[in-house]
């Protein structure tokens, strides 16, 4: 079981702040493909991976990272600082 956390416009498009799912995905990219196939709202949220960032267990990661042993996956847009 993996907990998915959505921030900013990702949360708005999906309509949930978080959810727990069971997945057979081996990588974050596999998970995204699985989510895109669920419903249109997920397809819209994950339509452009260049505009998304991902963190695994609160560590910034990449979409080709493995999910083995991961408890939490967070998706969010890039952030700017000032």
C-alpha positions as a Markdown table, in Angstrom:
| # | Residue | x | y | z |
|---|---|---|---|---|
| 1 | Unk | 0.0 | 0.0 | 0.0 |
| 2 | Unk | 1.4 | 3.4 | -1.0 |
| 3 | Unk | 0.0 | 6.8 | 0.0 |
| 4 | Unk | -0.2 | 9.3 | -2.7 |
| 5 | Unk | -0.2 | 13.0 | -1.8 |
| 6 | Unk | -1.2 | 15.7 | -4.3 |
| 7 | Unk | -0.3 | 19.4 | -4.0 |
| 8 | Unk | -1.4 | 22.7 | -5.7 |
| 9 | Unk | -3.1 | 22.3 | -9.1 |
| 10 | Unk | -2.5 | 18.5 | -9.1 |
| 11 | Unk | -4.8 | 18.3 | -6.0 |
| 12 | Unk | -7.3 | 20.6 | -7.7 |
| 13 | Unk | -7.4 | 18.5 | -10.9 |
| 14 | Unk | -7.7 | 15.2 | -9.1 |
| 15 | Unk | -10.0 | 16.5 | -6.4 |
| 16 | Unk | -8.2 | 14.8 | -3.5 |
| 17 | Unk | -5.4 | 15.9 | -1.2 |
| 18 | Unk | -4.3 | 12.3 | -0.7 |
| 19 | Unk | -5.2 | 8.6 | -1.2 |
| 20 | Unk | -3.9 | 5.2 | -0.5 |
| 21 | Unk | -3.6 | 2.7 | -3.3 |
| 22 | Unk | -2.3 | -0.8 | -4.1 |
| 23 | Unk | -0.1 | -0.9 | -7.2 |
| 24 | Unk | 2.1 | -3.2 | -9.1 |
| 25 | Unk | 4.1 | -0.3 | -10.6 |
| 26 | Unk | 7.8 | -0.8 | -10.5 |
| 27 | Unk | 8.7 | 2.9 | -11.0 |
| 28 | Unk | 7.1 | 6.3 | -10.5 |
| 29 | Unk | 6.6 | 6.5 | -14.3 |
| 30 | Unk | 4.8 | 3.2 | -14.2 |
| 31 | Unk | 2.6 | 4.5 | -11.4 |
| 32 | Unk | 1.8 | 7.6 | -13.4 |
| 33 | Unk | 0.8 | 5.5 | -16.4 |
| 34 | Unk | -1.4 | 3.4 | -14.1 |
| 35 | Unk | -3.0 | 6.6 | -12.6 |
| 36 | Unk | -3.6 | 8.1 | -16.1 |
| 37 | Unk | -5.6 | 5.0 | -17.0 |
| 38 | Unk | -8.0 | 5.4 | -14.0 |
| 39 | Unk | -10.1 | 8.4 | -15.0 |
| 40 | Unk | -9.9 | 11.5 | -17.1 |
| 41 | Unk | -9.1 | 13.7 | -14.0 |
| 42 | Unk | -5.9 | 11.7 | -13.5 |
| 43 | Unk | -5.0 | 11.9 | -17.2 |
| 44 | Unk | -5.4 | 15.7 | -17.0 |
| 45 | Unk | -3.3 | 16.0 | -13.8 |
| 46 | Unk | -0.5 | 13.8 | -15.2 |
| 47 | Unk | -0.7 | 15.0 | -18.8 |
| 48 | Unk | 2.6 | 16.9 | -18.8 |
| 49 | Unk | 5.3 | 15.4 | -16.6 |
| 50 | Unk | 7.7 | 18.2 | -17.4 |
| 51 | Unk | 5.5 | 20.4 | -15.3 |
| 52 | Unk | 5.5 | 18.0 | -12.3 |
| 53 | Unk | 8.0 | 17.1 | -9.6 |
| 54 | Unk | 7.9 | 14.0 | -7.4 |
| 55 | Unk | 9.1 | 13.1 | -3.9 |
| 56 | Unk | 9.4 | 9.6 | -2.5 |
| 57 | Unk | 9.2 | 9.5 | 1.3 |
| 58 | Unk | 9.7 | 13.3 | 1.3 |
| 59 | Unk | 12.9 | 13.1 | -0.8 |
| 60 | Unk | 12.9 | 14.8 | -4.2 |
| 61 | Unk | 13.2 | 12.1 | -6.8 |
| 62 | Unk | 12.8 | 11.3 | -10.5 |
| 63 | Unk | 10.1 | 9.6 | -12.5 |
| 64 | Unk | 12.4 | 6.6 | -13.3 |
| 65 | Unk | 13.0 | 6.0 | -9.6 |
| 66 | Unk | 11.9 | 2.5 | -8.2 |
| 67 | Unk | 9.0 | 2.3 | -5.9 |
| 68 | Unk | 10.2 | -0.8 | -3.9 |
| 69 | Unk | 9.9 | 0.0 | -0.2 |
| 70 | Unk | 8.4 | 3.5 | -0.7 |
| 71 | Unk | 5.6 | 4.4 | 1.6 |
| 72 | Unk | 4.6 | 7.9 | 0.2 |
| 73 | Unk | 4.7 | 9.5 | -3.2 |
| 74 | Unk | 4.0 | 13.2 | -3.5 |
| 75 | Unk | 3.3 | 15.0 | -6.7 |
| 76 | Unk | 3.6 | 18.8 | -7.0 |
| 77 | Unk | 4.4 | 21.6 | -9.5 |
| 78 | Unk | 7.9 | 23.1 | -9.6 |
| 79 | Unk | 8.4 | 25.7 | -6.9 |
| 80 | Unk | 10.2 | 29.0 | -7.2 |
| 81 | Unk | 11.8 | 30.8 | -4.4 |
| 82 | Unk | 12.6 | 34.4 | -3.7 |
